[in-house]
């Protein structure tokens, strides 16, 4: 009788199974302990949703969503500018705009804070679930999520990019563990391709995971068909094949002036948003890789770890080229950080228990750690307004020409407007195209390089910049007070007449055309009181200014400029104690420790006779 050949035992390289040389896997957590971590994750992630940012893109997204909803068209041509009116508008985020507009129509524009918080919590809660699945420990997964969200927090604006963060984590959640529900991914890409151009990173991610899975012999059946289905699903969008090819051409055009917009700059160049934790996160990524390799933890899940490292390297390269990819690198590096933390925490625990045996209370720590994380997350969240009142701060709405647009609406002003780039979208939203802008935040998706370069000449006060404004044919100029040189020179030229000015903006009209009828005052509102208070403050009528600021706060308690100027008026009147108390009141509206320190130092310096203007 012939002996049957023995079956060859699969290697741990192919199967991902553990052997005796691997570090012990974390013990499974009881279900009740796992559930305790979820409130901690939700509270912690929510607390990172309060980045104050002048969200200039939000407004043209709202205006675009209104235009699409009202016209019922996916044939995108520019409706808002006089420089590119009627020309093709590459609009890969059209579905995001429709969601923005209809959300604001149903619940109010300020309710968009809940949209932002919901997306952030969903994104990083899903990441926590994935990391816990990868590393087996809730505590390590929580710390890795905390690192990921802290790295990306400065970039969390109200804009469609948040969909890319969520889409990236969704793809990772299905692809990395090679879920049985991979058939869902083409549907994810079909939706994602209409929400934000970041879906291209999702395609790179799925291709990377499938290629490495094939190398390890773990690729799902029909993997090639899955990848092709994901790719083809991306063609189902409002821009056709351009949705895939335009962003690639845009990123590769090194001579494009649009790549010099602050958000596209490399992280080491001055200007734009910065993440203080970006460079430490690169070091953490490298150290995590060394720990996982040195402890042989990668041998338990070699295919998954290699996929995570590859995705981390891809997002690292992207983030080095452009800072807008930093949040995506923060997410990707957590895939390696979580298993590394398991190794480190396990080693620390063994050493501590060896030195202090009385601390060996696994059941106590299983409960104490999520409770401590829950308390910490709650304390981080507590100072912030958990309502739509946060909208003004998260978008820096008070830095936009709110009262100037109130004047435009009251007097039905129409025509062509040469305005500040960051305000173009706000004008689009407030006037619906009745004031046609020279340029807005749509950059290269709607405007050509010539238009943008002309705007840059005006912004930089280059030779002949005032002729650019005049030759544009604009009827009005709207410019910020923080850059007064343009306004002063235009007024001195005699070509422009003054129409309106407040603490934020100045509005000029073309002098060679009939002036508008005598302007009607804006309706009574907190913004009008704020403007009147500012005017009184400038003429040293501090008692009058205080009255306007107090009335504005009675009607709109979260109007922080009114609160801070009220404190300033108290200080100028010599009432330091009231000024300090009002500053604390401002902090309760929305905490800003740096601003608090600046104001208190200024007021106390004034009291000593060495003060200066408000910072």
Secondary structure, 3 states (H helix, E strand, C coil): CCCCCCCCCCCHHHHCCCCCCCCCCCCCCCHHHHHHHHHHHHHHHHHCCCCCCCCHHHHHHHHHHHHHHHHCCCCCECCCECCCCCCECCCCCHHHHHHHHHHHHHHCHHHHHHHHHHHHHHHHHHHHHHHHHHHCCHHHHHHHHHHHHHHHHHHCCCCCHHHHHHHHHHHHHHHCCCCCCHHHHHHHHHHHCCCCCCHHHHHHHHHHHHHHHHHCCCCCCCHHHHHHHHHHHCCCCCCCCHHHHHHHHHHHCCCCHHHHCHHHCCCCCCCCCCCCCHHHHHHHHHHHHHHHHHCCHHHHCHHHHHHHHHHHHHHHHHHHHCHHHHHHHHHHHHHHHHHHHHHHHHHHHHHHHHHCHHHCCHHHHHHHHHHHHHHHHHHHHHCCCCCHHHHHHHCCHHHCCHHHHHHHHHCCCCEEEEECHHHHHHHHHHHCCCEEECCCCCHHHHCCHHHHHHHHHHHCCCCCHHHHHHHCCCCEEEEEHHHHHHHHHHHHHCCEEEEEECCCEEEEEECCCCCCCCCCCCCCCHHHHHHHHHHHHHCCCHHHHHHHHHHHHHHCCCCHHHHHHHHHHHHHCCCHHHHHHHHHHHHHHCCCHHHHHHHHHHHHHHHCCCCCCCC
